[in-house]
Amino acid sequence: MLIRIIDERLLEKTGGIIQGMSGAPIVQNGKFVGAVTHVLVNDPTVGYGVFADIMLKQMREVN
């Protein structure tokens, strides 16, 4: 999924997605929807993530 950082506190502290945020939770409307995977180099407020349901499906297949 394509994500855009809109949390003012995060933007104030980091300017967006920074190195080391891979795996950080993506929360929308108070619900966990996925995890951060990549940032767009030319815009740190935009990046990619993986959906939580895909993560759960993969986890079930491994176990």
N, C-alpha and C positions, 0 to 999 in steps of 0.2 A: 504494500500500500504506500501511497505517497502521503507524507505527513507535513504539516506546517506547525511550527512552534508558535503558540499565541499566549502562553503563560507569561505575564509581565514580570513576575519574580524571576523566572528562569532566564528570560531575555536580559533582564537587568544584571544578573550575576554572571552569565556566560556568553551572552550574545546569540545563543542558539545551541545547536548540537555541537559538542566538542569531542575531541579524541577521548576514548574511554567510556563513552555513553552507550556503546553497543550493548544490547541486552537490557537497557533501561526500560521500565514499563511505559507503555503509552496508555494514558487514561483519558477517556472522553465521557463527559457527563457523569463523572464519578465512577465509571466502570472501566475495568481493565480490558483493553481491546487488542493488545499486542505488545511487541517489543521493538525498540529501535535497532536497525541494522546498519544503515549508512547515512552519511550526510552529503548533500550536494556541495561541492567545493566552492562554487561561486556564490552560494547563498546558505549560510549556516542555519537559517531559520527553516530550511526545507530539507527533508531527507526521506529515507525509506524505512519501512518497518514490515514485520511479519505479523499476520493475524493470529490472535490467541487460539482460534479453533484449529488452525493448521498446526500450531505447536502441539496442542493436545493430541491431535490425530497422529502426528509423528511419534509422540511419546508412547502412545498405546501400541503402535506397531513395533517398537523396540522392546517393550516389556512382554 
